[in-house]
Amino acid sequence: MSDMLEDSEHYQFERLKLTAHEAERRAGRLADLHGVRAYVIGALAPSDDKVIEVESFWRGYFEACGADFRKENYGAALVRFAE
């Protein structure tokens, strides 16, 4: 469970412009999420622009990590949960 607003030495979502994952890949910091189905429900951010940026970041991150992450698995509410 997470608010999806990372605040660590590598990411400060509320303060930084989020970028592509190539640097993370080169540094070996991407998780191996093959075989994992990921869901993000109710992620918030301080502004509409940041909401879009955070969603874009997580979509790219899960894709780069190999997770099964579908468009319908990200939203304000979980409409359908087939697990």
N, CA, C and O atoms as a GROMACS GRO file, in nm:
protein
  332
    1MET      N    1   0.085  -0.117   0.000
    1MET     CA    2   0.000   0.000   0.000
    1MET      C    3   0.090   0.124   0.000
    1MET      O    4   0.190   0.130   0.071
    2SER      N    5   0.052   0.221  -0.080
    2SER     CA    6   0.133   0.342  -0.094
    2SER      C    7   0.046   0.455  -0.148
    2SER      O    8  -0.054   0.431  -0.215
    3ASP      N    9   0.086   0.578  -0.118
    3ASP     CA   10   0.020   0.693  -0.181
    3ASP      C   11   0.079   0.721  -0.318
    3ASP      O   12   0.032   0.810  -0.388
    4MET      N   13   0.182   0.644  -0.357
    4MET     CA   14   0.250   0.651  -0.486
    4MET      C   15   0.333   0.778  -0.504
    4MET      O   16   0.378   0.806  -0.615
    5LEU      N   17   0.354   0.853  -0.397
    5LEU     CA   18   0.439   0.972  -0.401
    5LEU      C   19   0.570   0.941  -0.330
    5LEU      O   20   0.585   0.966  -0.210
    6GLU      N   21   0.663   0.885  -0.404
    6GLU     CA   22   0.792   0.841  -0.350
    6GLU      C   23   0.871   0.961  -0.296
    6GLU      O   24   0.876   1.066  -0.359
    7ASP      N   25   0.932   0.943  -0.180
    7ASP     CA   26   1.020   1.043  -0.123
    7ASP      C   27   1.141   0.969  -0.066
    7ASP      O   28   1.139   0.924   0.048
    8SER      N   29   1.245   0.958  -0.148
    8SER     CA   30   1.365   0.883  -0.110
    8SER      C   31   1.486   0.954  -0.167
    8SER      O   32   1.474   1.061  -0.226
    9GLU      N   33   1.602   0.894  -0.148
    9GLU     CA   34   1.723   0.958  -0.203
    9GLU      C   35   1.723   0.959  -0.355
    9GLU      O   36   1.792   1.041  -0.416
   10HIS      N   37   1.645   0.870  -0.418
   10HIS     CA   38   1.642   0.863  -0.565
   10HIS      C   39   1.528   0.945  -0.625
   10HIS      O   40   1.541   0.997  -0.736
   11TYR      N   41   1.417   0.956  -0.553
   11TYR     CA   42   1.300   1.028  -0.605
   11TYR      C   43   1.240   1.116  -0.496
   11TYR      O   44   1.224   1.074  -0.381
   12GLN      N   45   1.206   1.236  -0.533
   12GLN     CA   46   1.128   1.325  -0.448
   12GLN      C   47   1.013   1.376  -0.535
   12GLN      O   48   1.020   1.485  -0.591
   13PHE      N   49   0.908   1.296  -0.544
   13PHE     CA   50   0.800   1.322  -0.640
   13PHE      C   51   0.738   1.461  -0.626
   13PHE      O   52   0.706   1.523  -0.727
   14GLU      N   53   0.722   1.509  -0.507
   14GLU     CA   54   0.655   1.637  -0.490
   14GLU      C   55   0.744   1.755  -0.526
   14GLU      O   56   0.695   1.866  -0.546
   15ARG      N   57   0.876   1.733  -0.536
   15ARG     CA   58   0.969   1.843  -0.563
   15ARG      C   59   1.034   1.836  -0.701
   15ARG      O   60   1.075   1.940  -0.754
   16LEU      N   61   1.044   1.718  -0.760
   16LEU     CA   62   1.117   1.702  -0.885
   16LEU      C   63   1.026   1.673  -1.003
   16LEU      O   64   0.915   1.621  -0.987
   17LYS      N   65   1.073   1.707  -1.120
   17LYS     CA   66   1.007   1.665  -1.244
   17LYS      C   67   1.046   1.520  -1.267
   17LYS      O   68   1.164   1.486  -1.272
   18LEU      N   69   0.947   1.434  -1.282
   18LEU     CA   70   0.973   1.291  -1.299
   18LEU      C   71   1.017   1.264  -1.443
   18LEU      O   72   0.962   1.321  -1.537
   19THR      N   73   1.115   1.176  -1.458
   19THR     CA   74   1.173   1.151  -1.589
   19THR      C   75   1.168   1.003  -1.624
   19THR      O   76   1.116   0.921  -1.548
   20ALA      N   77   1.223   0.970  -1.739
   20ALA     CA   78   1.224   0.832  -1.790
   20ALA      C   79   1.305   0.740  -1.699
   20ALA      O   80   1.375   0.786  -1.609
   21HIS      N   81   1.294   0.612  -1.723
   21HIS     CA   82   1.351   0.510  -1.635
   21HIS      C   83   1.485   0.455  -1.683
   21HIS      O   84   1.538   0.361  -1.624
   22GLU      N   85   1.541   0.513  -1.787
   22GLU     CA   86   1.666   0.459  -1.841
   22GLU      C   87   1.780   0.466  -1.739
   22GLU      O   88   1.860   0.373  -1.730
   23ALA      N   89   1.789   0.576  -1.664
   23ALA     CA   90   1.894   0.587  -1.561
   23ALA      C   91   1.877   0.480  -1.455
   23ALA      O   92   1.976   0.425  -1.406
   24GLU      N   93   1.754   0.450  -1.418
   24GLU     CA   94   1.727   0.346  -1.319
   24GLU      C   95   1.768   0.209  -1.373
   24GLU      O   96   1.824   0.127  -1.301
   25ARG      N   97   1.739   0.187  -1.499
   25ARG     CA   98   1.776   0.059  -1.562
   25ARG      C   99   1.928   0.044  -1.562
   25ARG      O  100   1.980  -0.062  -1.525
   26ARG      N  101   2.000   0.148  -1.603
   26ARG     CA  102   2.147   0.142  -1.607
   26ARG      C  103   2.206   0.121  -1.468
   26ARG      O  104   2.308   0.053  -1.454
   27ALA      N  105   2.145   0.179  -1.366
   27ALA     CA  106   2.195   0.167  -1.229
   27ALA      C  107   2.152   0.036  -1.162
   27ALA      O  108   2.192   0.008  -1.049
   28GLY      N  109   2.071  -0.044  -1.232
   28GLY     CA  110   2.027  -0.171  -1.176
   28GLY      C  111   1.926  -0.156  -1.063
   28GLY      O  112   1.918  -0.242  -0.975
   29ARG      N  113   1.848  -0.046  -1.065
   29ARG     CA  114   1.753  -0.022  -0.958
   29ARG      C  115   1.609  -0.056  -0.994
   29ARG      O  116   1.518  -0.022  -0.918
   30LEU      N  117   1.586  -0.121  -1.107
   30LEU     CA  118   1.449  -0.161  -1.142
   30LEU      C  119   1.418  -0.297  -1.083
   30LEU      O  120   1.499  -0.390  -1.093
   31ALA      N  121   1.304  -0.309  -1.022
   31ALA     CA  122   1.260  -0.437  -0.967
   31ALA      C  123   1.223  -0.533  -1.080
   31ALA      O  124   1.179  -0.488  -1.186
   32ASP      N  125   1.239  -0.662  -1.058
   32ASP     CA  126   1.192  -0.762  -1.154
   32ASP      C  127   1.048  -0.796  -1.116
   32ASP      O  128   1.024  -0.870  -1.021
   33LEU      N  129   0.953  -0.743  -1.191
   33LEU     CA  130   0.812  -0.764  -1.161
   33LEU      C  131   0.744  -0.853  -1.265
   33LEU      O  132   0.621  -0.850  -1.278
   34HIS      N  133   0.821  -0.932  -1.338
   34HIS     CA  134   0.761  -1.027  -1.431
   34HIS      C  135   0.674  -1.124  -1.352
   34HIS      O  136   0.715  -1.176  -1.248
   35GLY      N  137   0.552  -1.147  -1.401
   35GLY     CA  138   0.459  -1.236  -1.332
   35GLY      C  139   0.376  -1.166  -1.226
   35GLY      O  140   0.294  -1.230  -1.160
   36VAL      N  141   0.395  -1.035  -1.207
   36VAL     CA  142   0.320  -0.958  -1.108
   36VAL      C  143   0.216  -0.873  -1.178
   36VAL      O  144   0.248  -0.804  -1.275
   37ARG      N  145   0.092  -0.876  -1.131
   37ARG     CA  146  -0.011  -0.785  -1.182
   37ARG      C  147  -0.023  -0.671  -1.084
   37ARG      O  148  -0.057  -0.693  -0.968
   38ALA      N  149   0.004  -0.549  -1.129
   38ALA     CA  150   0.006  -0.432  -1.042
   38ALA      C  151  -0.123  -0.350  -1.058
   38ALA      O  152  -0.179  -0.341  -1.167
   39TYR      N  153  -0.167  -0.292  -0.947
   39TYR     CA  154  -0.283  -0.204  -0.943
   39TYR      C  155  -0.246  -0.079  -0.866
   39TYR      O  156  -0.174  -0.086  -0.767
   40VAL      N  157  -0.295   0.037  -0.912
   40VAL     CA  158  -0.281   0.162  -0.839
   40VAL      C  159  -0.420   0.221  -0.826
   40VAL      O  160  -0.484   0.254  -0.926
   41ILE      N  161  -0.467   0.234  -0.702
   41ILE     CA  162  -0.601   0.283  -0.676
   41ILE      C  163  -0.594   0.401  -0.580
   41ILE      O  164  -0.545   0.387  -0.467
   42GLY      N  165  -0.641   0.516  -0.623
   42GLY     CA  166  -0.652   0.632  -0.535
   42GLY      C  167  -0.526   0.712  -0.516
   42GLY      O  168  -0.516   0.785  -0.417
   43ALA      N  169  -0.429   0.704  -0.606
   43ALA     CA  170  -0.307   0.786  -0.593
   43ALA      C  171  -0.343   0.934  -0.604
   43ALA      O  172  -0.424   0.973  -0.688
   44LEU      N  173  -0.284   1.014  -0.518
   44LEU     CA  174  -0.311   1.158  -0.516
   44LEU      C  175  -0.182   1.236  -0.536
   44LEU      O  176  -0.072   1.184  -0.518
   45ALA      N  177  -0.197   1.361  -0.573
   45ALA     CA  178  -0.083   1.452  -0.587
   45ALA      C  179  -0.133   1.594  -0.563
   45ALA      O  180  -0.254   1.618  -0.567
   46PRO      N  181  -0.043   1.688  -0.537
   46PRO     CA  182  -0.084   1.824  -0.499
   46PRO      C  183  -0.147   1.909  -0.610
   46PRO      O  184  -0.207   2.012  -0.580
   47SER      N  185  -0.134   1.868  -0.736
   47SER     CA  186  -0.193   1.946  -0.846
   47SER      C  187  -0.233   1.852  -0.959
   47SER      O  188  -0.188   1.738  -0.965
   48ASP      N  189  -0.318   1.901  -1.049
   48ASP     CA  190  -0.361   1.820  -1.164
   48ASP      C  191  -0.242   1.781  -1.251
   48ASP      O  192  -0.233   1.667  -1.297
   49ASP      N  193  -0.150   1.876  -1.274
   49ASP     CA  194  -0.032   1.845  -1.355
   49ASP      C  195   0.052   1.735  -1.290
   49ASP      O  196   0.102   1.647  -1.360
   50LYS      N  197   0.067   1.740  -1.159
   50LYS     CA  198   0.147   1.639  -1.088
   50LYS      C  199   0.076   1.504  -1.089
   50LYS      O  200   0.142   1.400  -1.094
   51VAL      N  201  -0.057   1.503  -1.084
   51VAL     CA  202  -0.134   1.378  -1.092
   51VAL      C  203  -0.100   1.307  -1.223
   51VAL      O  204  -0.074   1.186  -1.224
   52ILE      N  205  -0.101   1.381  -1.333
   52ILE     CA  206  -0.070   1.325  -1.465
   52ILE      C  207   0.075   1.277  -1.469
   52ILE      O  208   0.103   1.170  -1.523
   53GLU      N  209   0.166   1.355  -1.414
   53GLU     CA  210   0.308   1.320  -1.413
   53GLU      C  211   0.333   1.193  -1.331
   53GLU      O  212   0.409   1.106  -1.373
   54VAL      N  213   0.268   1.181  -1.215
   54VAL     CA  214   0.285   1.063  -1.129
   54VAL      C  215   0.230   0.939  -1.198
   54VAL      O  216   0.294   0.834  -1.197
   55GLU      N  217   0.112   0.951  -1.260
   55GLU     CA  218   0.055   0.837  -1.332
   55GLU      C  219   0.147   0.794  -1.445
   55GLU      O  220   0.172   0.674  -1.462
   56SER      N  221   0.198   0.888  -1.521
   56SER     CA  222   0.288   0.856  -1.631
   56SER      C  223   0.413   0.786  -1.580
   56SER      O  224   0.460   0.689  -1.640
   57PHE      N  225   0.468   0.836  -1.469
   57PHE     CA  226   0.586   0.773  -1.411
   57PHE      C  227   0.558   0.627  -1.376
   57PHE      O  228   0.635   0.539  -1.415
   58TRP      N  229   0.450   0.600  -1.304
   58TRP     CA  230   0.423   0.463  -1.259
   58TRP      C  231   0.391   0.371  -1.375
   58TRP      O  232   0.430   0.254  -1.375
   59ARG      N  233   0.320   0.421  -1.475
   59ARG     CA  234   0.294   0.337  -1.594
   59ARG      C  235   0.427   0.296  -1.657
   59ARG      O  236   0.448   0.179  -1.688
   60GLY      N  237   0.517   0.392  -1.677
   60GLY     CA  238   0.647   0.364  -1.736
   60GLY      C  239   0.731   0.273  -1.648
   60GLY      O  240   0.800   0.184  -1.698
   61TYR      N  241   0.726   0.295  -1.518
   61TYR     CA  242   0.805   0.213  -1.425
   61TYR      C  243   0.759   0.068  -1.429
   61TYR      O  244   0.840  -0.024  -1.443
   62PHE      N  245   0.629   0.046  -1.416
   62PHE     CA  246   0.579  -0.091  -1.417
   62PHE      C  247   0.607  -0.160  -1.550
   62PHE      O  248   0.639  -0.279  -1.553
   63GLU      N  249   0.596  -0.087  -1.660
   63GLU     CA  250   0.629  -0.143  -1.791
   63GLU      C  251   0.777  -0.180  -1.798
   63GLU      O  252   0.811  -0.290  -1.843
   64ALA      N  253   0.864  -0.091  -1.752
   64ALA     CA  254   1.009  -0.116  -1.755
   64ALA      C  255   1.047  -0.236  -1.668
   64ALA      O  256   1.144  -0.306  -1.696
   65CYS      N  257   0.970  -0.259  -1.562
   65CYS     CA  258   0.998  -0.370  -1.469
   65CYS      C  259   0.936  -0.502  -1.515
   65CYS      O  260   0.963  -0.607  -1.456
   66GLY      N  261   0.854  -0.498  -1.620
   66GLY     CA  262   0.795  -0.620  -1.672
   66GLY      C  263   0.665  -0.661  -1.606
   66GLY      O  264   0.619  -0.774  -1.626
   67ALA      N  265   0.604  -0.572  -1.528
   67ALA     CA  266   0.478  -0.605  -1.461
   67ALA      C  267   0.362  -0.609  -1.561
   67ALA      O  268   0.366  -0.544  -1.665
   68ASP      N  269   0.261  -0.686  -1.527
   68ASP     CA  270   0.134  -0.684  -1.600
   68ASP      C  271   0.056  -0.567  -1.543
   68ASP      O  272  -0.005  -0.578  -1.436
   69PHE      N  273   0.058  -0.456  -1.614
   69PHE     CA  274  -0.006  -0.334  -1.566
   69PHE      C  275  -0.090  -0.276  -1.678
   69PHE      O  276  -0.038  -0.217  -1.772
   70ARG      N  277  -0.219  -0.294  -1.667
   70ARG     CA  278  -0.312  -0.251  -1.771
   70ARG      C  279  -0.368  -0.114  -1.741
   70ARG      O  280  -0.369  -0.070  -1.626
   71LYS      N  281  -0.414  -0.046  -1.844
   71LYS     CA  282  -0.469   0.089  -1.829
   71LYS      C  283  -0.579   0.092  -1.723
   71LYS      O  284  -0.585   0.186  -1.643
   72GLU      N  285  -0.665  -0.008  -1.722
   72GLU     CA  286  -0.776  -0.010  -1.627
   72GLU      C  287  -0.732  -0.041  -1.483
   72GLU      O  288  -0.814  -0.037  -1.391
   73ASN      N  289  -0.604  -0.071  -1.464
   73ASN     CA  290  -0.553  -0.101  -1.330
   73ASN      C  291  -0.503   0.025  -1.257
   73ASN      O  292  -0.444   0.014  -1.150
   74TYR      N  293  -0.525   0.143  -1.314
   74TYR     CA  294  -0.485   0.269  -1.251
   74TYR      C  295  -0.605   0.361  -1.248
   74TYR      O  296  -0.662   0.392  -1.352
   75GLY      N  297  -0.644   0.404  -1.131
   75GLY     CA  298  -0.757   0.495  -1.124
   75GLY      C  299  -0.792   0.536  -0.983
   75GLY      O  300  -0.726   0.497  -0.886
   76ALA      N  301  -0.897   0.617  -0.973
   76ALA     CA  302  -0.942   0.667  -0.844
   76ALA      C  303  -1.015   0.560  -0.764
   76ALA      O  304  -1.022   0.566  -0.641
   77ALA      N  305  -1.070   0.462  -0.834
   77ALA     CA  306  -1.142   0.352  -0.769
   77ALA      C  307  -1.119   0.224  -0.848
   77ALA      O  308  -1.094   0.227  -0.968
   78LEU      N  309  -1.127   0.114  -0.780
   78LEU     CA  310  -1.112  -0.016  -0.845
   78LEU      C  311  -1.250  -0.062  -0.890
   78LEU      O  312  -1.334  -0.100  -0.808
   79VAL      N  313  -1.273  -0.057  -1.021
   79VAL     CA  314  -1.403  -0.090  -1.076
   79VAL      C  315  -1.422  -0.240  -1.085
   79VAL      O  316  -1.530  -0.290  -1.055
   80ARG      N  317  -1.317  -0.311  -1.125
   80ARG     CA  318  -1.326  -0.456  -1.142
   80ARG      C  319  -1.195  -0.518  -1.095
   80ARG      O  320  -1.087  -0.479  -1.139
   81PHE      N  321  -1.205  -0.614  -1.006
   81PHE     CA  322  -1.088  -0.683  -0.955
   81PHE      C  323  -1.109  -0.832  -0.977
   81PHE      O  324  -1.186  -0.895  -0.905
   82ALA      N  325  -1.040  -0.887  -1.076
   82ALA     CA  326  -1.065  -1.026  -1.119
   82ALA      C  327  -0.979  -1.128  -1.047
   82ALA      O  328  -0.980  -1.245  -1.086
   83GLU      N  329  -0.906  -1.090  -0.947
   83GLU     CA  330  -0.817  -1.185  -0.879
   83GLU      C  331  -0.891  -1.267  -0.778
   83GLU      O  332  -0.832  -1.352  -0.712
   0.00000   0.00000   0.00000
